C-alpha cells in the first residue's frame, strides 16, 4: 500500500474512532451505576485509547486526495478494529476468546447470531453495549460522522458512497446525516414507548426497539421479543419493516409524499415477497393437513424477520419447523430488503436488476438482431456496466456462501443446516435452526468462518477486495 493512501485511510479511520469513543461513555455510566467496576475500566480505557489515538492521527494525517477506494478500505478496517476492541469486554466478563470475538463481530456487523444460550446472564452494561453496537451499525457510522460534521466534505462524500448510501432528497450531505439520525432516533423512541405500553419492562423495551429497528435481532432473553406476546411481536414487526425500508423512502413518507413512497419498486417488491412467502407457508400447512391460518403470527413474524435480516425470535423455535419453512426463510435471507436500509442480504434492487436482465435476454430472440433493449427500474435506466457489476456481485455472494456451506458439510452438518447457518451469517440475519448442542458445540474453525461471512455481508465483498489489492500493490 502506498504511503499516501495509507495516510488518507488512517485519517478517515481516526475521524470515526473519535466519534465512536464518546459512545463508550454510555455503557461505562451504566456499569458505574450497577457497580460493574471491571467493565467500567474496560469501557473507559478503550474510550481513552481511541480518543487519544485518533487525536494523534488527526494531527499527522489528512484526507487530501481521498478517493472512493480509500473510504471503502477505511470502513473495512474500521469494522474489523472496532469488533476486535469490542470483544475485550466480553472476554473480561468471562467468555472464551473466540466466543467473545464472535459476539463482537455479530454485534458490529448487525448480524445477531450469539454464543450466549441465555443473554439474561449478561451484566447490564455489557447487555446495553452489545445492543448499542447494533444501533450504530444499523444506522451506519457514516451517519454519525455526518451528524457531527467531523470529516471534510470530500471525505464525507467518499464515506457516504462507500457505505452504500444514495439518499437523494437533498444534495446537502450534512442535512442528510441529521435527517436520517433524527428519523432513526424517532422510530426507536416510538418503538420503545409502544413496547413499554404493552407491558414490556422499560429497559427491555428500549433494547428490543433498538435491535428490531436496526434489524440486529439481539435480545435480553433466550427467546426474543416474540416471547412477550402478540402485541410486542406486532410492534417489533413494524419496526423491522421500518428498518427494511431506505431512509430516503421514510423521508418521502414523513414529508407527505405517499405516492413517491408507493412508487418505489423495491418497496412494492418487499411487500409482494412477504405476501408470497406467507402464502407459501400457508399452502405447506394445508398440504400437511393443518389449517391455513395455523401459526399465522409466527409465520408472519419469521417471514418479516428473515427478509429484513433482523433474526429476532419468537416462542416457536426453528428447530421445530419443517424443512419447507426453513427453505422459504433461507430464500428470504438471501434476498434481504431495500437498498439503503439497515438490512443485509443481496438487497432487492440487485435482484430486480437481475430479473430485468433475465427478462430481457428471454425476449431477445424474438426481436431483430441489434435491437437496443435498455434496462429500467422505475423511471431510471440501468447501464450495462451496472447490470454486469450486479450480476458479478450476486454470483460472488452465492459462491462464497455455497463454499462456506460445503465446509460445514465436511464437518458433518446436514446440508440444510449448513446452508441456513452460513447464509444467515453472510446475510447478517442471525436466525439459527440448529439444535443447541450442534450450534454451541461448533468447532472453533467454523466459528471463525462465520465471523468471516458476517464481515463479508456487512462490507459487501468489494471493499475487502480493494483491501487485498492495496495490501499486495
N, C-alpha and C positions, 0 to 999 in steps of 0.2 A: 504494500500500500504506500502511495506517495505521501511524503511528509505533509504537504499542503492539504491533501484530502483528509489525512488523519487529524490534523489540527481543526478543520471545519467540523468533522464528526464529533470530536471531543467537545467543541463549543456547544453544539446542538444538544448533546447529552447533558452538559453542565446546566443549561437552562432548564431542562426537565428535572434534573436532580434537585436544583434549587427550589423549584415549586413544590416538588413532592416532599422534601424534607419537613416542611411545615405541617403536612397532614399527619406525620407520625406523632405529633403532639396530642392528637385526639385519643388514640389507644393508650398513650402514656398517661393522660389525665384520667382515663377510666381505670387504668391499673393502679394509679395513685389512690383513687377513691376506694378501690376494692382491696388495697393492701397487697397487691401483687408486685412486690419490690423487684424481683429478678427481671420480670418482663419490662417494668418501667425503665430499668437501667439499660436494657437492650434497645428499647424504642428511642430513648433519649440519646444513647450512644450512636445509633445509626443516623439519627437526625443531625447530630453534631458533625459526624464524619461527612455526610452528604452536603451539609451546608458549607462546611469549611473547604471540602474538596472542590465543590462547584464554584465557590468564590475564587479559589486559587486558579482554576482552569479558565474562568471567565476573564481574568486579568492577563492571561498569557495566550489566548486564542481569539479568533474572530470568525464570523460567518461570511466574510467577504469571498465571493466566488462560489457560494453554495449552489449545488445542483440537486436535482431530484434524487439521484442515486446516493448522495451524501445523507439526505434525510431518511431514505429507506434503510440504509445501513445503520444510522444512528438509532432509529426506532427498534431495529432487531437487537442491537447491543444493549439498548435501554431495557427492553423487556427481560432479556437474559440477566442483566446485572441486578435489576430490582427483584426478580424472582429469587436469585441466589441470596440476596440480602434478606428477603422476606422469609426464607427458610430458617434463618438463625433463631427467631423467637420460638418457632415450633420445636426446633432441636433443643433449645434451652429448657423448654417446658417438659421434654421427655420423649419426643418422637424419635424413631430411628432416622439416621441421616437421609436415606433415600425417600422415606415416607415424608419427612419434613420438606424436602425439595419437591416431591410430588404435590403436596398440599399447596405450596407456594406457587408453583407453576400453574396449577389448576386455578388458583385464585387470580393470578395476574393475566392469564390467558382467557379468563371469564368462562372456564370450562365447567367446573362444578363436580368433577369426579373427586372422591375423597378417600383417604386411607383411614378415616375415623369411623368405626362402626356406630358410635354414638357421639355426635358433636356436642351434646349437652354437657359432656365432661370437661369441655374447654373452659379455662378461666375467662372472665368477662372481657378483659382487654384483648385477648387472643381471638375470641369469638368475633368481636367487633372488627378487629384488624383484618381477618380473612374476608369479611363481608365488605369492608371499606375498599379493599383492593379490587373487588369485583365491581363496585360502584364506579371507581375511577376507570377501570379497564373498559367497562361498558360505555361510559361517556367518551373515553379516549383522552389520553394525556394531552394531546394537542389542543383539545378544547379548553383545558385548564390553562395552557400556555397562552392561548388567545384571550381567555378571560382576564388573565393577569397582565397581558401585553408585555410578556417578557422578551420574546425574540424579535429581531428586526423583521420588517415586512417581507423581505425576500426569503428569509429563513422560515418565517411563519407560513408563507405560501408553499414552500417546498415540503414542510412537515404536514401541512393540510392535505396535499395531494398524495403524499406517501402513505397516509393513514386511510386512504380510500374515501375521502370526503369530497362531495361535489355539490353541496347545497348552493342553490343559485338564487335565493330570494334577495340577496344583496351582494354587491361586489366588495363591500367593506368587511374584511375578514374579522376585524375586532368586533363588529356588530354581530357577525355570525356566531363567534365564540360566546358572547354574552347571551344572545338569544337562546342558543342551544343549552347552555348551562341552566338558565332560568326555567326553560321548558322541562328539562330533566329533573331539576330540583322540585319544581311544582308538582309533577306527576308522582315523585317519590313521597312528598308530604301528603298529597291526596290519598295515595295508596295506604300509607301508614295510618292515617286517621280513619279510613274506611275499615281496615283490618281491626284496628283497636275498637271501633264502634261495634264490630261483630263478635267481640269477646276475646280477641287475641291479646295477650299481655302486651303492654306498650313496647317494651324492649324487643320482644319477638316480632311485633307488628312492624316496627321500623326496619329490622333486619330482613324480614321476608319481603317487605315492599321494595327494599334496595335490590335484593337478589332476583326478584321477579321482573322488575323493570330493566335491570341491567342484563337480564337473561343469563345470569350466572348460575342460579339454582342452589347455592349453598343454603343450608337450613341450620336452625339451632337445635333440631332434634333428629332422631333416626328415621322419621317418616317423611317429613317435608311439610310444606304449607297446607297440603290437602288433608293432613291429619287433624286440622282444626275444624273441619266440617265443610258443608256445601257452600255456605256464604263466603268464607275466606277463600275457598278454592275458586269461586267465580271472580272475586276481586283480583286474585293472582292471575287468572287467565286474561282478564282485561289489561293488567299491567304487562304481561308477556306480549300481548298483541301490540300494545303501545311501543314496547321495546323492539318489536319486529318490524316497525314501520320507520322510514327515514325521518330524521328531524326536519328536513325540508318539507315533507308532507304534513308533519304536525304543525309546522308554522303556517302552512296554507290553510289547514283546517281551523286553527285557532284564530286566523285572520278573517274567517268567514268565507274563504274561497273553497266551498264544498265541492263544486264541480271540478275544479282543478285536482282536488284530492281524489275524487272518484274516477277521474280520467287516467290516473296513474296506472299504467299496465301492470306494474309489479303489485300494487295494492289489490287490483282485481284478481290477479293470479294467486295471491296469497289466500284470499277468501275462497276462491274456487277450489284450490288444493285442499283446504280444510274441509269443505263440504264433501269433496270426492273421497277423502280419507275416512271421514265419518260414515259415508255410505258404504264403503268397502268393509269396514269393521262391522257394521250392522248386517250386511249381507253374509259375512262369515259366521256371525252368530246365528242367523236364521238357518244357514246350512248345517249348523251343529245342533239344530233343534231348539235353540233359545229364542226368546222374544227379541225383536229388532231393537227395542229400546232398553234392553238389559245392559246395565253398567253404562248408561248413556253419559253420565257426568264423568266417569273415569275415562271413557273413550275420548270425550271432548278435551279433557284435561291433558291426556297424554298426546293427543294429536297436536294441540297448541304448544305444549312444552317441547315437543320434538321439532316442529317446523321453525319455532322461534329460537331453537338451540338453548332453551333455558335449562332443561333437565331437572326441573323440580319434581318432587314425588308426591304420591297420594297413598291412601290406605291399601290400594290394590298393588301388591308387589309385582314387578315384571317377571319374577321367577314363576308366577302362577298363570301367566297368559300364554296363548297359543303361539305357534311359530308364525302363523299368518299375521297376528297382531305385531310381533316383533319385526317382521319383514316390512310391514307398512310403516312402522316407526323408523326403520332403517332408511327407507326411501325419503321420508320427510327430513331426516337428519342430513342426508346428502344434499337435499335441496337448500335448506336454510330459507330465510325470509328476504326482506327488502335490502338492497344495497344502500349503504349509508346509515344502517340501523345499528343496534347493539349486538346483532346476531352473527353466528358463524355459518359454516356450510359453504356450498358453492355460490349461493345468492341467486335470487330469482332472475335478476337481469341477465346473468350469464346463460341461464337455462332458456330464457326467452329468445336471446340472440341465437343460441344453438338451435332452438326449434325453428327459427326463421331460416337458418341456413339449410336445415334438413328439408323444410317445406319447399324452399327454392330449388334445391337440387332434385327433388322428386318431380317438380313441374318442368324442369329444364328440357327434358327430351321432347316435350310437346310444343316447344317454341322454336322458331328458326334459329340456326346457328349464329352466334354473335349478338343475340338479343341481350340488351342491358336489363338486368333484373336487380335493382337496388334492394338492400335490406332496410327495413324500417322497424322502429319500436316507438309506438305512439306517433308523434309528429317528427321524430328525429330519424335522420338517415344514418345507418351504421356503416362505417367504412369497412372495406375488405380487410385492412390491416387489423382493425379492432376485432372483427369476426374471427380472424385467424388466431389472434392472441387469446381470445376467449376459448376457442376450441383447444388450443395448446394447453391452456391452464386446466381446463376440465380433464383432459387426458392425463396430465401430470398428476393432478389431485387424485384421480381414481387409481392411477398406477401406484402411487405411494401408499394409498390405503389398502390396496389389494396385496401388495408385497408385505406390508405390516401384518395383515391378517394371516398370510401364509406362515410368517414366523410364529404367530400364536398357535397355529395348527400344528406346526412342527413340535411344539411343546405339549401337544395332546389335547388342546382345546377344540371343541366341536366347531365346525365352520360357521354356523350362525352366531355363536357366542364371539368368535374371533372377529368376524365382520362387524358385528354390532359394537363391540368394545372399541375397536380401532377407529371406526368412523365416528363414534361418539366422542372420542378424544380429539380426532382431527377436525371434526365439525364444531369443536368447543361446546358440546351439548351437555355431557355429564350424566346421561342415563346409563344405568348398569343393569344388565339382565342376568348376570352370572349368580349362581349360589354363593353365599358368603365365603365358604371355605375355598372355592376356586378363585374368587376375586381377591380377598385379603391375603391368601396364601400364594399370590402371584410371585414368580421368581423376580429377583432384583433386575435382571436384564430386561424383562418385559415392562416393569415399572418405568425404567429409564427410556424404553422405546415409546411408551405412551406419553412421556414428557416431551419427547421429540415431536410426536404427532400433534400435541397441544400447541407447541410453538409454531409448527408448520401452518396449522389452521389459523392461528392468530395473526401472523405476519403475512399470510397468503403467498408463501413459497418464493416468489420472485425476489423480495428483499434478501432472503437467505442466499439466493444465487448471486446477487450483487455482492454480498459479503464474501462468499467463497472466491469470487472472481478478483475482488480487491486484494484479498489475502495472498493470492497467487500471482498478482501482477507486479 
